[in-house]
């Protein structure tokens, strides 16, 4: 059994420093302490039991809060000085994909960033959105950089203002990328109108061809010619 201790920093704000303790048993990820949650979370049967016991231990939770201050918060500047030369700022894309007849899927992707820890959140009309949000794992690019993808599925409204916000230690301030729902509505209306016009044209053309063939096959029409 062994543990990894992490200081996750998504920005230079000391209040947003996250302290993580990952416990492993026989190379299996057993449980984790997360300072943002303020408790342990188990991921295996044994981890669930151990996490429940530790969450009832007030002395252990106090110890984790002290560790966060001593290991992470008090050394923010030192950690930045060590890692600043190797930091890589994420490049961000925000795209729309189809989901269903009424819903859409937005994908916010961050590429080529370092260090690993990054925070991606969705906002709708100024409020953070958690419903309909899923994430990929933070994946390595095969070098020393990483990528991650966040997905938002929802039913758009004409006046909705939806944005993807990315926080990373390499950024002076969070990056915000906006999606224009009104453009989506107008484009969808244009496509529906265009498709309807094409369908109507095809029906009229087909009707004309059928009428012509009927007239051509009519003996009276042939004799008249």
C-alpha positions, 0 to 999 in steps of 0.5 A: 500500500502506498499514497501519492500526495498532490497539489493541484493548482488551476490558477494562481489563486491560493484559495483555489489550490486543491490538495489530493491524496491517492491511496493504492493497494496492489497497484489498484486505486483504492480511495482519494482525499480531495480538499475541495470535497473535504472528505475521502471517496472510496473506489473499491469495496475495501476503499469504500469501507476505509473512506467511511471510517476516515470520514468519521475521524475528525482528527484525520480530516483536521490533519488533511487540512493542515497538510494542505496549508503546509504542503501546498498553500504555503509553497505556491510561489515555490511550485510556480518558480520550479514549474514555470519554465515547463508550463504549456498553455492549453489551446481551446476549441469549442464546437457543436455536434448533433445529439438529438432532434431537440438537444445539441452537444457542445464539446470544449476541448483543451489541448497541449497543456502542462502540468496535468491539472486543469479545470473546465466548467460550463456556464449558461446565462452567467450560472455554472451548469452541472446537469448534462455535463460529462468529461473525458479523462485527462489524456497524455499526448505521448509527450509531456503534454495533455488533453481533455474534453468536456461535453454539454448536452442541453436544449438550446433557447434563443436567448441562451448565452453558453460559455466554456471556461478553462482554468489552468496554472499557465493562464494569468486568468481563466479563458472563456469561450462563448457559443452563440445560440442565436446563430445556431437557431438561425442556421437551423431555421435556414437549413430546415427552410432550405430542406423544405424547399428542396423537398417541395421542389422534388415533389413538384418535379416528380408530379410533373414527370408522372403527369408527362408520362401519363400523357405520353402513354395516352393513345389519344395524345399520340394520335393527336401528334 
